[in-house]
Amino acid sequence: MNGQNRKDVTPGLLVDIVLKADQKTGKLTHGTVKDILTKSSTHPHGIKVRLTDGQVGRVQKIHND
């Protein structure tokens, strides 16, 4: 899953996000979703989330482990 649909993203999921500072390079950060920050049901660049460690970014990949 690519993280563009809010219904696919729930707290506790393992995801890869791209931080605002890493958008140009595309570097991904791995973590667990704490909060969902995007209010709309979809977003073309990924749903914005806060990880349990406090980092904020847009979901690029959802891990189904």
All heavy atoms as a GROMACS GRO file, in nm:
protein
  498
    1MET      N    1   0.084  -0.119   0.000
    1MET     CA    2   0.000   0.000   0.000
    1MET      C    3   0.088   0.125   0.000
    1MET      O    4   0.195   0.126   0.059
    1MET     CB    5  -0.091  -0.001   0.122
    1MET     CG    6  -0.202  -0.103   0.113
    1MET     SD    7  -0.318  -0.086   0.248
    1MET     CE    8  -0.269  -0.226   0.345
    2ASN      N    9   0.038   0.230  -0.061
    2ASN     CA   10   0.120   0.348  -0.080
    2ASN      C   11   0.092   0.462   0.018
    2ASN      O   12   0.158   0.564   0.013
    2ASN     CB   13   0.106   0.399  -0.224
    2ASN     CG   14  -0.036   0.435  -0.258
    2ASN    OD1   15  -0.121   0.447  -0.172
    2ASN    ND2   16  -0.061   0.454  -0.387
    3GLY      N   17  -0.006   0.450   0.104
    3GLY     CA   18  -0.030   0.553   0.206
    3GLY      C   19  -0.103   0.677   0.159
    3GLY      O   20  -0.100   0.779   0.226
    4GLN      N   21  -0.172   0.670   0.046
    4GLN     CA   22  -0.247   0.786  -0.004
    4GLN      C   23  -0.391   0.789   0.046
    4GLN      O   24  -0.457   0.891   0.035
    4GLN     CB   25  -0.246   0.789  -0.157
    4GLN     CG   26  -0.109   0.817  -0.214
    4GLN     CD   27  -0.110   0.821  -0.366
    4GLN    OE1   28  -0.207   0.782  -0.430
    4GLN    NE2   29  -0.002   0.870  -0.423
    5ASN      N   30  -0.439   0.678   0.101
    5ASN     CA   31  -0.577   0.671   0.152
    5ASN      C   32  -0.575   0.670   0.304
    5ASN      O   33  -0.511   0.585   0.366
    5ASN     CB   34  -0.647   0.545   0.100
    5ASN     CG   35  -0.663   0.548  -0.049
    5ASN    OD1   36  -0.706   0.648  -0.106
    5ASN    ND2   37  -0.629   0.439  -0.113
    6ARG      N   38  -0.650   0.762   0.364
    6ARG     CA   39  -0.652   0.775   0.509
    6ARG      C   40  -0.705   0.648   0.576
    6ARG      O   41  -0.659   0.610   0.684
    6ARG     CB   42  -0.737   0.896   0.548
    6ARG     CG   43  -0.724   0.936   0.693
    6ARG     CD   44  -0.800   1.068   0.717
    6ARG     NE   45  -0.768   1.123   0.846
    6ARG     CZ   46  -0.830   1.088   0.959
    6ARG    NH1   47  -0.927   0.998   0.956
    6ARG    NH2   48  -0.795   1.143   1.074
    7LYS      N   49  -0.799   0.580   0.511
    7LYS     CA   50  -0.858   0.459   0.570
    7LYS      C   51  -0.756   0.346   0.586
    7LYS      O   52  -0.776   0.256   0.666
    7LYS     CB   53  -0.978   0.413   0.489
    7LYS     CG   54  -0.945   0.366   0.349
    7LYS     CD   55  -1.069   0.316   0.277
    7LYS     CE   56  -1.040   0.277   0.135
    7LYS     NZ   57  -0.938   0.177   0.117
    8ASP      N   58  -0.646   0.350   0.509
    8ASP     CA   59  -0.543   0.246   0.518
    8ASP      C   60  -0.442   0.272   0.629
    8ASP      O   61  -0.362   0.185   0.662
    8ASP     CB   62  -0.467   0.236   0.385
    8ASP     CG   63  -0.556   0.192   0.271
    8ASP    OD1   64  -0.659   0.126   0.297
    8ASP    OD2   65  -0.522   0.223   0.156
    9VAL      N   66  -0.442   0.393   0.685
    9VAL     CA   67  -0.342   0.432   0.785
    9VAL      C   68  -0.409   0.438   0.922
    9VAL      O   69  -0.505   0.512   0.941
    9VAL     CB   70  -0.280   0.569   0.750
    9VAL    CG1   71  -0.177   0.610   0.854
    9VAL    CG2   72  -0.218   0.566   0.611
   10THR      N   73  -0.356   0.361   1.017
   10THR     CA   74  -0.410   0.361   1.153
   10THR      C   75  -0.295   0.367   1.253
   10THR      O   76  -0.184   0.323   1.222
   10THR     CB   77  -0.493   0.233   1.180
   10THR    OG1   78  -0.411   0.119   1.157
   10THR    CG2   79  -0.616   0.227   1.091
   11PRO      N   80  -0.321   0.423   1.371
   11PRO     CA   81  -0.216   0.426   1.473
   11PRO      C   82  -0.167   0.284   1.505
   11PRO      O   83  -0.245   0.189   1.509
   11PRO     CB   84  -0.288   0.487   1.594
   11PRO     CG   85  -0.395   0.571   1.534
   11PRO     CD   86  -0.441   0.494   1.412
   12GLY      N   87  -0.036   0.272   1.522
   12GLY     CA   88   0.025   0.143   1.552
   12GLY      C   89   0.084   0.073   1.431
   12GLY      O   90   0.157  -0.024   1.446
   13LEU      N   91   0.055   0.123   1.309
   13LEU     CA   92   0.110   0.063   1.188
   13LEU      C   93   0.258   0.096   1.171
   13LEU      O   94   0.301   0.207   1.204
   13LEU     CB   95   0.038   0.117   1.064
   13LEU     CG   96  -0.090   0.050   1.019
   13LEU    CD1   97  -0.141   0.120   0.893
   13LEU    CD2   98  -0.070  -0.096   0.991
   14LEU      N   99   0.334   0.002   1.116
   14LEU     CA  100   0.472   0.028   1.076
   14LEU      C  101   0.470   0.087   0.936
   14LEU      O  102   0.409   0.029   0.846
   14LEU     CB  103   0.554  -0.101   1.076
   14LEU     CG  104   0.595  -0.154   1.212
   14LEU    CD1  105   0.662  -0.290   1.197
   14LEU    CD2  106   0.688  -0.058   1.282
   15VAL      N  107   0.534   0.203   0.920
   15VAL     CA  108   0.532   0.273   0.792
   15VAL      C  109   0.669   0.332   0.760
   15VAL      O  110   0.754   0.344   0.847
   15VAL     CB  111   0.428   0.388   0.791
   15VAL    CG1  112   0.287   0.335   0.806
   15VAL    CG2  113   0.458   0.491   0.899
   16ASP      N  114   0.687   0.368   0.633
   16ASP     CA  115   0.800   0.449   0.590
   16ASP      C  116   0.742   0.584   0.552
   16ASP      O  117   0.646   0.591   0.475
   16ASP     CB  118   0.870   0.388   0.468
   16ASP     CG  119   0.953   0.267   0.503
   16ASP    OD1  120   0.994   0.254   0.619
   16ASP    OD2  121   0.978   0.184   0.412
   17ILE      N  122   0.801   0.691   0.606
   17ILE     CA  123   0.756   0.826   0.574
   17ILE      C  124   0.871   0.905   0.514
   17ILE      O  125   0.987   0.869   0.531
   17ILE     CB  126   0.701   0.901   0.697
   17ILE    CG1  127   0.812   0.928   0.799
   17ILE    CG2  128   0.585   0.827   0.759
   17ILE    CD1  129   0.773   1.025   0.910
   18VAL      N  130   0.835   1.011   0.443
   18VAL     CA  131   0.936   1.106   0.395
   18VAL      C  132   0.916   1.234   0.476
   18VAL      O  133   0.806   1.288   0.484
   18VAL     CB  134   0.927   1.130   0.243
   18VAL    CG1  135   0.796   1.193   0.202
   18VAL    CG2  136   1.044   1.213   0.195
   19LEU      N  137   1.023   1.278   0.543
   19LEU     CA  138   1.020   1.401   0.620
   19LEU      C  139   1.024   1.520   0.526
   19LEU      O  140   1.075   1.510   0.414
   19LEU     CB  141   1.139   1.406   0.716
   19LEU     CG  142   1.150   1.290   0.815
   19LEU    CD1  143   1.281   1.300   0.892
   19LEU    CD2  144   1.032   1.286   0.909
   20LYS      N  145   0.976   1.635   0.571
   20LYS     CA  146   0.976   1.757   0.489
   20LYS      C  147   1.118   1.789   0.440
   20LYS      O  148   1.139   1.822   0.324
   20LYS     CB  149   0.921   1.874   0.571
   20LYS     CG  150   0.914   2.005   0.498
   20LYS     CD  151   0.798   2.007   0.402
   20LYS     CE  152   0.778   2.148   0.347
   20LYS     NZ  153   0.672   2.151   0.248
   21ALA      N  154   1.216   1.775   0.529
   21ALA     CA  155   1.355   1.805   0.494
   21ALA      C  156   1.414   1.707   0.392
   21ALA      O  157   1.510   1.739   0.323
   21ALA     CB  158   1.441   1.805   0.619
   22ASP      N  159   1.353   1.588   0.382
   22ASP     CA  160   1.405   1.484   0.292
   22ASP      C  161   1.324   1.472   0.163
   22ASP      O  162   1.347   1.378   0.085
   22ASP     CB  163   1.404   1.349   0.364
   22ASP     CG  164   1.500   1.346   0.482
   22ASP    OD1  165   1.601   1.419   0.477
   22ASP    OD2  166   1.475   1.270   0.577
   23GLN      N  167   1.231   1.562   0.137
   23GLN     CA  168   1.146   1.549   0.018
   23GLN      C  169   1.225   1.554  -0.112
   23GLN      O  170   1.193   1.483  -0.206
   23GLN     CB  171   1.037   1.656   0.018
   23GLN     CG  172   0.925   1.625   0.114
   23GLN     CD  173   0.816   1.732   0.114
   23GLN    OE1  174   0.837   1.841   0.063
   23GLN    NE2  175   0.704   1.699   0.173
   24LYS      N  176   1.330   1.635  -0.117
   24LYS     CA  177   1.409   1.645  -0.240
   24LYS      C  178   1.490   1.519  -0.266
   24LYS      O  179   1.507   1.478  -0.381
   24LYS     CB  180   1.501   1.767  -0.236
   24LYS     CG  181   1.425   1.896  -0.246
   24LYS     CD  182   1.515   2.015  -0.257
   24LYS     CE  183   1.429   2.140  -0.269
   24LYS     NZ  184   1.506   2.259  -0.299
   25THR      N  185   1.542   1.456  -0.160
   25THR     CA  186   1.624   1.336  -0.177
   25THR      C  187   1.540   1.209  -0.179
   25THR      O  188   1.582   1.109  -0.233
   25THR     CB  189   1.728   1.324  -0.063
   25THR    OG1  190   1.659   1.307   0.061
   25THR    CG2  191   1.818   1.444  -0.058
   26GLY      N  192   1.422   1.213  -0.117
   26GLY     CA  193   1.337   1.096  -0.113
   26GLY      C  194   1.376   0.997  -0.004
   26GLY      O  195   1.326   0.884  -0.001
   27LYS      N  196   1.465   1.037   0.087
   27LYS     CA  197   1.509   0.950   0.197
   27LYS      C  198   1.389   0.915   0.285
   27LYS      O  199   1.312   1.002   0.326
   27LYS     CB  200   1.616   1.020   0.280
   27LYS     CG  201   1.665   0.940   0.397
   27LYS     CD  202   1.773   1.015   0.475
   27LYS     CE  203   1.812   0.938   0.598
   27LYS     NZ  204   1.746   0.992   0.718
   28LEU      N  205   1.374   0.786   0.316
   28LEU     CA  206   1.261   0.740   0.396
   28LEU      C  207   1.302   0.717   0.540
   28LEU      O  208   1.415   0.679   0.569
   28LEU     CB  209   1.204   0.612   0.337
   28LEU     CG  210   1.147   0.621   0.196
   28LEU    CD1  211   1.097   0.486   0.148
   28LEU    CD2  212   1.034   0.724   0.189
   29THR      N  213   1.207   0.740   0.630
   29THR     CA  214   1.226   0.716   0.772
   29THR      C  215   1.124   0.612   0.815
   29THR      O  216   1.006   0.622   0.784
   29THR     CB  217   1.203   0.848   0.850
   29THR    OG1  218   1.292   0.946   0.800
   29THR    CG2  219   1.225   0.829   0.998
   30HIS      N  220   1.171   0.509   0.888
   30HIS     CA  221   1.087   0.398   0.932
   30HIS      C  222   1.036   0.425   1.073
   30HIS      O  223   1.110   0.475   1.157
   30HIS     CB  224   1.171   0.269   0.928
   30HIS     CG  225   1.091   0.145   0.953
   30HIS    ND1  226   1.009   0.092   0.858
   30HIS    CD2  227   1.081   0.066   1.062
   30HIS    CE1  228   0.952  -0.017   0.907
   30HIS    NE2  229   0.994  -0.034   1.031
   31GLY      N  230   0.910   0.394   1.099
   31GLY     CA  231   0.857   0.413   1.233
   31GLY      C  232   0.715   0.365   1.247
   31GLY      O  233   0.656   0.308   1.155
   32THR      N  234   0.660   0.388   1.367
   32THR     CA  235   0.525   0.347   1.401
   32THR      C  236   0.436   0.470   1.412
   32THR      O  237   0.472   0.568   1.478
   32THR     CB  238   0.524   0.271   1.536
   32THR    OG1  239   0.614   0.161   1.526
   32THR    CG2  240   0.386   0.219   1.570
   33VAL      N  241   0.318   0.464   1.351
   33VAL     CA  242   0.224   0.577   1.351
   33VAL      C  243   0.168   0.600   1.491
   33VAL      O  244   0.121   0.507   1.556
   33VAL     CB  245   0.107   0.551   1.252
   33VAL    CG1  246   0.003   0.663   1.261
   33VAL    CG2  247   0.158   0.536   1.110
   34LYS      N  248   0.175   0.726   1.536
   34LYS     CA  249   0.113   0.765   1.662
   34LYS      C  250  -0.016   0.841   1.634
   34LYS      O  251  -0.119   0.812   1.692
   34LYS     CB  252   0.208   0.852   1.744
   34LYS     CG  253   0.150   0.899   1.876
   34LYS     CD  254   0.248   0.984   1.952
   34LYS     CE  255   0.187   1.031   2.083
   34LYS     NZ  256   0.277   1.122   2.155
   35ASP      N  257  -0.008   0.944   1.546
   35ASP     CA  258  -0.124   1.028   1.514
   35ASP      C  259  -0.136   1.046   1.364
   35ASP      O  260  -0.035   1.055   1.295
   35ASP     CB  261  -0.109   1.168   1.576
   35ASP     CG  262  -0.097   1.165   1.727
   35ASP    OD1  263  -0.180   1.099   1.790
   35ASP    OD2  264  -0.004   1.230   1.779
   36ILE      N  265  -0.260   1.058   1.315
   36ILE     CA  266  -0.286   1.090   1.176
   36ILE      C  267  -0.319   1.239   1.170
   36ILE      O  268  -0.411   1.284   1.238
   36ILE     CB  269  -0.401   1.006   1.119
   36ILE    CG1  270  -0.367   0.858   1.131
   36ILE    CG2  271  -0.431   1.044   0.975
   36ILE    CD1  272  -0.483   0.765   1.100
   37LEU      N  273  -0.243   1.314   1.090
   37LEU     CA  274  -0.259   1.459   1.086
   37LEU      C  275  -0.342   1.509   0.968
   37LEU      O  276  -0.398   1.618   0.974
   37LEU     CB  277  -0.121   1.526   1.086
   37LEU     CG  278  -0.030   1.486   1.203
   37LEU    CD1  279   0.105   1.550   1.189
   37LEU    CD2  280  -0.094   1.521   1.336
   38THR      N  281  -0.350   1.433   0.859
   38THR     CA  282  -0.428   1.472   0.742
   38THR      C  283  -0.576   1.447   0.770
   38THR      O  284  -0.614   1.339   0.814
   38THR     CB  285  -0.385   1.391   0.618
   38THR    OG1  286  -0.249   1.420   0.591
   38THR    CG2  287  -0.469   1.426   0.496
   39LYS      N  288  -0.658   1.549   0.743
   39LYS     CA  289  -0.803   1.538   0.768
   39LYS      C  290  -0.878   1.480   0.649
   39LYS      O  291  -0.980   1.416   0.666
   39LYS     CB  292  -0.861   1.675   0.803
   39LYS     CG  293  -0.803   1.735   0.928
   39LYS     CD  294  -0.838   1.654   1.050
   39LYS     CE  295  -0.784   1.723   1.175
   39LYS     NZ  296  -0.762   1.629   1.284
   40SER      N  297  -0.828   1.503   0.526
   40SER     CA  298  -0.900   1.456   0.408
   40SER      C  299  -0.884   1.305   0.392
   40SER      O  300  -0.793   1.244   0.447
   40SER     CB  301  -0.850   1.528   0.282
   40SER     OG  302  -0.715   1.498   0.258
   41SER      N  303  -0.972   1.244   0.314
   41SER     CA  304  -0.971   1.098   0.299
   41SER      C  305  -0.857   1.048   0.212
   41SER      O  306  -0.815   0.934   0.224
   41SER     CB  307  -1.105   1.050   0.244
   41SER     OG  308  -1.128   1.107   0.117
   42THR      N  309  -0.806   1.134   0.122
   42THR     CA  310  -0.693   1.096   0.038
   42THR      C  311  -0.600   1.217   0.022
   42THR      O  312  -0.642   1.331   0.040
   42THR     CB  313  -0.736   1.051  -0.104
   42THR    OG1  314  -0.798   1.160  -0.170
   42THR    CG2  315  -0.828   0.931  -0.098
   43HIS      N  316  -0.474   1.188  -0.012
   43HIS     CA  317  -0.379   1.295  -0.044
   43HIS      C  318  -0.279   1.238  -0.144
   43HIS      O  319  -0.224   1.130  -0.121
   43HIS     CB  320  -0.307   1.343   0.081
   43HIS     CG  321  -0.233   1.471   0.059
   43HIS    ND1  322  -0.112   1.476  -0.008
   43HIS    CD2  323  -0.263   1.598   0.093
   43HIS    CE1  324  -0.072   1.602  -0.012
   43HIS    NE2  325  -0.162   1.678   0.047
   44PRO      N  326  -0.254   1.308  -0.254
   44PRO     CA  327  -0.168   1.253  -0.360
   44PRO      C  328  -0.022   1.232  -0.318
   44PRO      O  329   0.047   1.150  -0.377
   44PRO     CB  330  -0.177   1.356  -0.472
   44PRO     CG  331  -0.225   1.481  -0.406
   44PRO     CD  332  -0.308   1.438  -0.289
   45HIS      N  333   0.024   1.304  -0.216
   45HIS     CA  334   0.164   1.289  -0.172
   45HIS      C  335   0.177   1.202  -0.049
   45HIS      O  336   0.287   1.185   0.004
   45HIS     CB  337   0.226   1.427  -0.145
   45HIS     CG  338   0.225   1.515  -0.264
   45HIS    ND1  339   0.300   1.489  -0.377
   45HIS    CD2  340   0.157   1.629  -0.290
   45HIS    CE1  341   0.278   1.583  -0.466
   45HIS    NE2  342   0.191   1.669  -0.417
   46GLY      N  343   0.067   1.146  -0.002
   46GLY     CA  344   0.068   1.060   0.116
   46GLY      C  345   0.002   1.126   0.235
   46GLY      O  346   0.004   1.249   0.249
   47ILE      N  347  -0.055   1.045   0.321
   47ILE     CA  348  -0.120   1.094   0.442
   47ILE      C  349  -0.013   1.141   0.541
   47ILE      O  350   0.084   1.070   0.565
   47ILE     CB  351  -0.208   0.983   0.504
   47ILE    CG1  352  -0.317   0.939   0.407
   47ILE    CG2  353  -0.268   1.027   0.637
   47ILE    CD1  354  -0.414   1.046   0.365
   48LYS      N  355  -0.031   1.258   0.598
   48LYS     CA  356   0.066   1.312   0.694
   48LYS      C  357   0.040   1.249   0.831
   48LYS      O  358  -0.073   1.249   0.879
   48LYS     CB  359   0.058   1.463   0.703
   48LYS     CG  360   0.171   1.524   0.786
   48LYS     CD  361   0.163   1.674   0.793
   48LYS     CE  362   0.221   1.737   0.670
   48LYS     NZ  363   0.236   1.884   0.683
   49VAL      N  364   0.148   1.198   0.893
   49VAL     CA  365   0.137   1.134   1.024
   49VAL      C  366   0.249   1.180   1.116
   49VAL      O  367   0.351   1.232   1.072
   49VAL     CB  368   0.144   0.979   1.012
   49VAL    CG1  369   0.028   0.924   0.931
   49VAL    CG2  370   0.276   0.934   0.955
   50ARG      N  371   0.228   1.158   1.247
   50ARG     CA  372   0.332   1.177   1.347
   50ARG      C  373   0.370   1.038   1.397
   50ARG      O  374   0.282   0.958   1.432
   50ARG     CB  375   0.282   1.262   1.464
   50ARG     CG  376   0.386   1.281   1.574
   50ARG     CD  377   0.335   1.367   1.689
   50ARG     NE  378   0.308   1.502   1.642
   50ARG     CZ  379   0.186   1.560   1.643
   50ARG    NH1  380   0.082   1.494   1.686
   50ARG    NH2  381   0.171   1.683   1.597
   51LEU      N  382   0.499   1.009   1.398
   51LEU     CA  383   0.547   0.881   1.449
   51LEU      C  384   0.558   0.885   1.601
   51LEU      O  385   0.553   0.991   1.662
   51LEU     CB  386   0.684   0.849   1.388
   51LEU     CG  387   0.689   0.839   1.235
   51LEU    CD1  388   0.831   0.805   1.190
   51LEU    CD2  389   0.590   0.737   1.182
   52THR      N  390   0.575   0.767   1.662
   52THR     CA  391   0.585   0.760   1.807
   52THR      C  392   0.706   0.836   1.860
   52THR      O  393   0.706   0.879   1.976
   52THR     CB  394   0.593   0.613   1.854
   52THR    OG1  395   0.698   0.547   1.784
   52THR    CG2  396   0.462   0.540   1.830
   53ASP      N  397   0.809   0.857   1.777
   53ASP     CA  398   0.927   0.932   1.821
   53ASP      C  399   0.912   1.083   1.795
   53ASP      O  400   1.005   1.160   1.818
   53ASP     CB  401   1.054   0.880   1.757
   53ASP     CG  402   1.056   0.893   1.606
   53ASP    OD1  403   0.962   0.951   1.549
   53ASP    OD2  404   1.152   0.845   1.544
   54GLY      N  405   0.795   1.128   1.744
   54GLY     CA  406   0.767   1.269   1.726
   54GLY      C  407   0.793   1.324   1.587
   54GLY      O  408   0.758   1.438   1.558
   55GLN      N  409   0.855   1.246   1.499
   55GLN     CA  410   0.882   1.294   1.363
   55GLN      C  411   0.752   1.298   1.282
   55GLN      O  412   0.666   1.213   1.297
   55GLN     CB  413   0.984   1.203   1.295
   55GLN     CG  414   1.119   1.203   1.364
   55GLN     CD  415   1.219   1.121   1.287
   55GLN    OE1  416   1.289   1.173   1.202
   55GLN    NE2  417   1.224   0.992   1.318
   56VAL      N  418   0.741   1.399   1.194
   56VAL     CA  419   0.622   1.419   1.113
   56VAL      C  420   0.659   1.410   0.966
   56VAL      O  421   0.758   1.469   0.922
   56VAL     CB  422   0.558   1.556   1.142
   56VAL    CG1  423   0.442   1.582   1.048
   56VAL    CG2  424   0.512   1.564   1.286
   57GLY      N  425   0.580   1.335   0.890
   57GLY     CA  426   0.604   1.323   0.747
   57GLY      C  427   0.487   1.256   0.678
   57GLY      O  428   0.386   1.223   0.740
   58ARG      N  429   0.503   1.236   0.547
   58ARG     CA  430   0.396   1.175   0.468
   58ARG      C  431   0.427   1.028   0.440
   58ARG      O  432   0.540   0.993   0.404
   58ARG     CB  433   0.380   1.251   0.336
   58ARG     CG  434   0.330   1.393   0.360
   58ARG     CD  435   0.275   1.455   0.235
   58ARG     NE  436   0.230   1.591   0.261
   58ARG     CZ  437   0.108   1.622   0.306
   58ARG    NH1  438   0.020   1.526   0.327
   58ARG    NH2  439   0.076   1.747   0.327
   59VAL      N  440   0.325   0.944   0.455
   59VAL     CA  441   0.340   0.800   0.439
   59VAL      C  442   0.370   0.767   0.294
   59VAL      O  443   0.296   0.807   0.204
   59VAL     CB  444   0.214   0.725   0.487
   59VAL    CG1  445   0.227   0.576   0.460
   59VAL    CG2  446   0.187   0.752   0.634
   60GLN      N  447   0.478   0.692   0.271
   60GLN     CA  448   0.515   0.646   0.138
   60GLN      C  449   0.490   0.496   0.121
   60GLN      O  450   0.461   0.450   0.013
   60GLN     CB  451   0.662   0.676   0.111
   60GLN     CG  452   0.696   0.824   0.120
   60GLN     CD  453   0.617   0.907   0.020
   60GLN    OE1  454   0.627   0.885  -0.100
   60GLN    NE2  455   0.539   1.002   0.068
   61LYS      N  456   0.501   0.423   0.232
   61LYS     CA  457   0.482   0.277   0.225
   61LYS      C  458   0.429   0.227   0.359
   61LYS      O  459   0.472   0.273   0.465
   61LYS     CB  460   0.614   0.208   0.194
   61LYS     CG  461   0.601   0.058   0.180
   61LYS     CD  462   0.729  -0.008   0.139
   61LYS     CE  463   0.708  -0.158   0.126
   61LYS     NZ  464   0.830  -0.230   0.102
   62ILE      N  465   0.334   0.134   0.352
   62ILE     CA  466   0.279   0.071   0.471
   62ILE      C  467   0.332  -0.073   0.475
   62ILE      O  468   0.321  -0.146   0.376
   62ILE     CB  469   0.126   0.070   0.467
   62ILE    CG1  470   0.074   0.213   0.464
   62ILE    CG2  471   0.069  -0.006   0.587
   62ILE    CD1  472  -0.076   0.226   0.440
   63HIS      N  473   0.391  -0.111   0.587
   63HIS     CA  474   0.443  -0.248   0.602
   63HIS      C  475   0.335  -0.338   0.659
   63HIS      O  476   0.272  -0.304   0.760
   63HIS     CB  477   0.566  -0.247   0.695
   63HIS     CG  478   0.682  -0.172   0.637
   63HIS    ND1  479   0.767  -0.228   0.546
   63HIS    CD2  480   0.725  -0.045   0.655
   63HIS    CE1  481   0.859  -0.139   0.511
   63HIS    NE2  482   0.835  -0.026   0.576
   64ASN      N  483   0.315  -0.452   0.599
   64ASN     CA  484   0.213  -0.547   0.641
   64ASN      C  485   0.273  -0.665   0.717
   64ASN      O  486   0.238  -0.779   0.694
   64ASN     CB  487   0.135  -0.600   0.519
   64ASN     CG  488   0.056  -0.490   0.451
   64ASN    OD1  489   0.008  -0.400   0.517
   64ASN    ND2  490   0.046  -0.497   0.321
   65ASP      N  491   0.367  -0.637   0.807
   65ASP     CA  492   0.433  -0.744   0.882
   65ASP      C  493   0.347  -0.799   0.992
   65ASP      O  494   0.283  -0.732   1.063
   65ASP     CB  495   0.564  -0.693   0.942
   65ASP     CG  496   0.662  -0.649   0.831
   65ASP    OD1  497   0.650  -0.699   0.720
   65ASP    OD2  498   0.748  -0.567   0.861
   0.00000   0.00000   0.00000
